[in-house]
């Protein structure tokens, strides 16, 4: 029983770290894409090389959401068994 609780705490902590990293990744990519300065400065300086980061960020956020949802589902299922 104590081992399962320890594993749950470790996995929960890892998910929080993963969530923090994904948020930092999103912020850094959005700042890089849209820049600080005049409106959309980074977008207009190298227009031929600029790509929209939103599709990639959406995929990464979706995968993260699925992982968190699976964790919550497994936790709730395990609690119902006890």
Beta strands, then each sheet from edge to edge (+ up, - down):
end
